[in-house]
Amino acid sequence: MNCLKSFQRCLLPLAAPYAGLMHLRAQGYAKNWLRSWRPPGPAISVGNISWGGSGKTPLCEWLLQWCLDRKLSPLLLTRGYKARPQSHPYSVRPDSPVRQAGDEPLMLFRATGAHILVDPNRIRAGQWGWKHLAPDLFILDDGFQHLGVQRDLDLVLLRPADLYQGWNRVLPSGTWREGAGALKRASAFFINADPRTFKNLHPVILRRLAALKKPIFSFHLQASGFLRVKDRIRRTQLPGTDCLLISGVANPQKIYTTAVQTLGKKPGAHLLFPDHHPYTPKDWQKIRDLAASRGGAPVLCTPKDSVKLEQFEADNLWTFDLELRFGPALLTDLDFPRWLEKRLSKIRI
């Protein structure tokens, strides 16, 4: 850890020039020096200031379902990290191979059935989507830095770590993609924290963000039980007395905490893989052997991992039955759904 900190300090002189370049880039879009595209319908960006898991995908899923519940047709534009489609833009389908669609786009499609286009060129995807799908609303996944597509709302997610030791630690000395000045572009902030943690964070949240005078919402994922991946059977408890937890996500500690809360105890073991890991038969054999060595323990994974592991058609593979819940807010009297309704009522849909 000390070596890492020393290395980051060595890179610190490079952070200011990088932040400066990103600021000039943002100014270029703001002053129309750089080409951008205005979607014909309302557009909402869901993004963050730093690398790493902050909850963008669950919030995108909530927004998609929110639109569908109101008989609106949303379109999600996403890069699809590690997706390898044969052509762009790629429209995610029920039978899309995960290697083409990407794990998160495929997971979002299966959860909502909404239109999802995978393409690193958001302008190309948006224009194609408008022509062929005629959406009522555009949602930009991981869109805060993708300024080529203009948006009506910028929802910016922050992790608790971003407010403390990570604050304004710009690449390459930290994880921030832009300097703190970029946060002025936000329409609202979201802190991925349960109500108790959010309350404890109040002092640092207000110190960092109050001057921007934007609403600050909290949200967290809560598991109501488990789903068997093979057939989507629901259970409130897993079979057996032990459990093998596996995760290939950016924040495995958060998954571990969710597992403890849902199981009511610690999992028997936690097997870690890199974020967006493409599971192979060899990986599954390793997982299966470890589960067998623990008395045939059920295997518990994240929903993102489940779309890649379902190919093995295992009877003992389970995932979390998750629900996004909004908690308390700061600098606003409205909860997020009512705030969103109010803001979008001023935009033609």
C-alpha positions in Angstrom: 0.0 0.0 0.0 2.8 2.4 0.8 4.5 1.6 -2.5 1.2 2.4 -4.3 0.8 5.7 -2.5 4.4 6.6 -3.3 3.8 5.8 -7.0 0.6 7.9 -7.0 2.6 10.8 -5.5 5.1 10.5 -8.3 2.3 10.8 -10.8 0.7 13.8 -9.1 2.5 16.4 -11.3 0.7 14.9 -14.4 -2.8 15.2 -12.8 -3.1 19.0 -13.2 -2.2 19.0 -17.0 -4.6 16.1 -17.6 -7.4 17.9 -15.7 -6.6 21.1 -17.6 -7.0 19.2 -21.0 -10.3 17.8 -19.9 -11.5 21.2 -18.9 -10.5 22.6 -22.3 -12.3 19.7 -24.0 -15.5 20.5 -22.0 -15.2 24.2 -22.9 -14.9 23.2 -26.6 -18.2 21.4 -26.4 -19.9 24.2 -24.4 -18.8 26.8 -26.9 -19.6 24.6 -30.0 -16.0 24.4 -31.1 -16.4 20.6 -31.0 -19.1 18.8 -32.9 -22.1 17.6 -30.8 -25.6 16.3 -31.5 -28.8 17.4 -29.9 -31.2 14.4 -29.7 -34.7 15.1 -31.0 -36.1 13.9 -27.6 -35.2 14.5 -24.0 -31.8 13.0 -22.9 -30.6 11.9 -19.5 -27.0 11.1 -18.8 -26.0 8.7 -16.0 -22.4 9.0 -15.2 -19.7 9.5 -12.7 -16.5 11.5 -12.1 -14.3 8.5 -11.3 -13.4 5.0 -12.6 -15.0 2.1 -10.8 -18.4 0.8 -9.8 -20.7 3.5 -8.4 -24.1 2.1 -9.3 -24.7 3.4 -12.8 -26.1 0.2 -14.2 -28.8 -0.2 -11.5 -29.8 3.4 -11.9 -30.0 3.0 -15.7 -32.3 0.0 -15.1 -34.5 2.0 -12.8 -34.8 4.8 -15.3 -35.7 2.4 -18.1 -38.4 0.7 -16.0 -39.7 4.1 -14.9 -40.2 5.0 -18.5 -41.8 1.7 -19.4 -44.2 2.0 -16.5 -45.4 5.3 -18.0 -45.9 3.8 -21.5 -42.8 5.7 -22.7 -40.3 4.1 -25.1 -36.7 4.7 -23.8 -33.5 4.1 -25.7 -30.3 3.4 -23.8 -27.0 4.3 -25.5 -24.0 2.5 -24.1 -20.4 1.7 -25.1 -20.9 -1.8 -23.8 -17.5 -2.3 -22.1 -15.7 -5.3 -23.6 -18.6 -5.9 -26.0 -17.5 -7.2 -29.4 -20.4 -6.9 -31.8 -19.9 -7.6 -35.5 -21.2 -4.2 -36.5 -22.3 -0.9 -34.9 -24.7 0.1 -33.6 -25.6 -3.2 -32.1 -29.2 -3.6 -31.0 -29.4 -6.0 -28.0 -31.8 -8.9 -28.5 -33.0 -11.7 -26.2 -30.6 -14.2 -27.8 -27.6 -11.9 -28.0 -24.3 -13.6 -27.2 -22.8 -11.9 -24.2 -19.5 -11.5 -26.0 -21.3 -9.3 -28.6 -23.7 -7.4 -26.4 -21.6 -7.0 -23.3 -22.6 -8.2 -19.8 -24.3 -5.1 -18.5 -26.3 -4.2 -21.7 -27.5 -7.8 -21.9 -28.4 -7.8 -18.2 -30.3 -4.5 -18.7 -32.2 -5.8 -21.7 -33.3 -9.0 -19.9 -34.4 -7.0 -16.9 -36.5 -4.5 -18.9 -36.9 -5.4 -22.5 -36.1 -1.8 -23.5 -34.2 -0.7 -26.6 -30.5 -0.8 -25.9 -27.8 0.1 -28.5 -24.2 -0.8 -28.0 -21.8 1.5 -29.8 -18.7 3.5 -28.7 -20.0 6.3 -31.0 -23.0 7.6 -29.2 -23.9 10.1 -31.9 -24.0 7.4 -34.6 -26.1 5.1 -32.3 -28.4 7.9 -31.2 -29.1 9.0 -34.8 -29.7 5.4 -35.9 -32.0 4.8 -32.9 -34.0 7.9 -33.6 -34.5 6.9 -37.3 -35.4 3.2 -36.6 -36.8 3.1 -33.1 -38.3 6.6 -32.5 -37.7 6.7 -28.7 -39.5 9.1 -26.4 -36.4 9.5 -24.2 -32.6 8.9 -24.5 -30.6 7.5 -21.6 -26.8 7.8 -21.9 -25.0 5.1 -19.9 -21.7 6.3 -18.5 -22.3 9.6 -20.3 -20.9 12.3 -18.1 -17.7 12.7 -20.1 -19.4 11.8 -23.5 -20.2 15.4 -24.3 -20.8 14.8 -28.0 -24.4 14.0 -27.2 -26.2 16.9 -25.6 -28.4 16.2 -22.6 -31.1 17.7 -20.5 -30.1 16.2 -17.2 -26.7 15.1 -15.9 -27.0 12.6 -13.1 -23.6 12.2 -11.5 -22.9 9.3 -9.1 -20.3 9.5 -6.4 -18.9 6.8 -4.1 -18.2 7.6 -0.4 -14.5 7.2 -1.2 -14.8 10.0 -3.8 -15.7 12.3 -1.0 -12.8 11.4 1.2 -9.3 10.3 0.1 -10.3 10.2 -3.6 -11.5 13.7 -3.8 -10.2 15.5 -6.9 -7.5 12.9 -7.4 -7.3 13.1 -11.2 -5.8 10.5 -13.5 -3.1 9.3 -13.5 -2.5 9.9 -9.8 -6.1 8.9 -8.8 -9.3 7.6 -10.3 -11.1 10.8 -11.3 -11.6 11.4 -15.1 -11.9 15.2 -14.6 -11.2 17.8 -12.0 -13.7 18.8 -9.3 -14.7 21.8 -11.4 -16.5 19.5 -13.8 -19.1 18.8 -11.2 -20.7 22.1 -11.9 -22.2 20.5 -15.0 -24.2 18.1 -12.8 -28.0 18.4 -12.5 -28.1 16.2 -9.4 -25.7 14.0 -7.4 -26.3 10.4 -6.2 -24.4 8.8 -3.3 -24.4 5.0 -3.3 -25.0 4.5 0.4 -27.7 3.1 2.7 -29.6 5.6 4.8 -27.4 5.1 7.9 -24.2 5.5 6.0 -25.6 8.5 4.1 -26.5 10.2 7.4 -22.9 9.7 8.6 -21.6 11.2 5.4 -23.6 14.4 5.8 -20.7 16.6 7.0 -18.4 15.7 4.1 -21.1 15.7 1.5 -22.1 19.2 2.4 -18.5 20.4 2.6 -17.8 19.1 -0.8 -21.0 19.7 -2.7 -23.3 22.2 -0.9 -21.8 25.2 -2.8 -23.0 23.7 -6.1 -26.6 24.0 -5.0 -27.7 20.8 -6.6 -30.0 18.1 -5.1 -28.1 15.2 -3.5 -29.9 11.8 -3.5 -29.0 8.6 -1.8 -29.7 5.1 -3.1 -28.7 1.6 -2.4 -29.3 -1.9 -3.7 -31.3 -4.3 -1.4 -31.6 -8.0 -2.0 -35.0 -9.5 -1.2 -33.8 -13.0 -1.8 -32.2 -15.2 -4.5 -33.0 -16.3 -8.1 -31.8 -19.6 -9.5 -30.0 -18.6 -12.8 -31.2 -21.6 -14.7 -34.9 -21.2 -14.4 -35.4 -17.9 -12.4 -37.0 -19.7 -9.4 -37.1 -17.4 -6.4 -36.1 -18.3 -2.8 -35.7 -16.3 0.3 -33.0 -18.7 1.5 -30.3 -20.7 -0.3 -30.3 -24.5 0.1 -27.7 -25.9 2.4 -25.7 -24.4 5.2 -22.7 -23.1 3.2 -22.4 -20.8 0.2 -19.6 -20.0 -2.3 -19.8 -16.3 -3.3 -18.1 -15.4 -6.6 -17.8 -11.9 -8.1 -16.3 -10.3 -11.1 -17.2 -6.6 -10.4 -15.4 -3.4 -9.7 -16.4 -3.3 -6.0 -16.3 -6.8 -4.6 -16.5 -5.6 -1.0 -19.9 -4.2 -1.6 -21.1 -7.5 -3.0 -19.7 -9.3 0.0 -21.6 -6.9 2.3 -24.8 -7.5 0.4 -24.3 -11.3 0.7 -23.8 -11.1 4.4 -26.9 -9.0 4.8 -29.0 -11.3 2.6 -27.7 -14.6 3.9 -27.7 -13.5 7.5 -24.2 -14.8 7.9 -20.8 -14.7 6.1 -20.5 -16.8 2.9 -18.3 -19.8 3.3 -15.8 -18.5 0.7 -15.5 -15.6 -1.7 -13.8 -16.2 -5.0 -12.8 -13.0 -6.8 -12.5 -12.4 -10.6 -11.6 -9.2 -12.4 -14.4 -6.8 -13.4 -16.3 -7.9 -16.5 -14.4 -11.2 -16.5 -15.4 -13.5 -19.4 -15.9 -16.8 -17.6 -14.5 -19.9 -19.4 -15.2 -23.6 -18.9 -11.9 -23.7 -17.0 -13.1 -21.0 -14.7 -16.4 -22.8 -14.1 -14.5 -26.1 -13.4 -12.6 -24.2 -10.7 -15.8 -22.8 -9.2 -17.5 -26.2 -9.3 -14.6 -28.0 -7.7 -14.4 -25.4 -4.9 -18.2 -25.7 -4.3 -17.9 -29.5 -4.3 -15.0 -29.3 -1.7 -17.4 -27.4 0.5 -20.0 -30.1 0.5 -21.8 -29.2 -2.7 -22.4 -25.6 -1.6 -24.6 -23.4 -3.8 -22.8 -20.8 -5.9 -24.0 -17.2 -5.5 -23.0 -14.6 -8.0 -24.0 -11.0 -9.1 -26.6 -10.4 -11.8 -23.9 -9.1 -14.0 -21.9 -12.3 -13.6 -25.0 -14.5 -14.1 -25.5 -13.6 -17.7 -22.0 -15.0 -18.4 -22.3 -18.0 -16.2 -25.8 -19.1 -17.3 -24.1 -20.9 -20.3 -23.1 -23.7 -17.9 -26.7 -24.5 -17.0 -25.9 -25.3 -13.4 -28.6 -26.3 -10.9 -26.7 -24.8 -8.0 -26.0 -21.4 -9.5 -27.9 -18.5 -7.9 -27.9 -14.7 -8.1 -29.3 -11.9 -6.0 -32.9 -10.7 -6.4 -32.0 -7.0 -6.2 -34.1 -3.8 -6.0 -32.8 -0.3 -6.1 -34.1 1.9 -3.3 -33.8 5.6 -2.9 -33.1 7.0 0.6 -32.9 10.4 2.2 -31.9 13.5 0.1 -30.1 16.7 0.8 -30.7 20.2 -0.6 -34.2 19.3 -1.9 -37.6 18.6 -0.4 -38.4 16.1 -3.1 -37.5 12.4 -3.4 -35.8 11.5 -6.7 -38.9 10.1 -8.5 -40.9 13.3 -7.8 -37.9 15.5 -8.7 -37.5 13.7 -12.0 -41.2 14.1 -12.8 -40.9 17.8 -12.1 -37.8 18.3 -14.2 -39.1 16.3 -17.2 -42.5 18.1 -17.1 -40.6 21.1 -18.3 -39.2 19.2 -21.2 -41.3 18.1 -24.1 -41.7 14.3 -24.2 
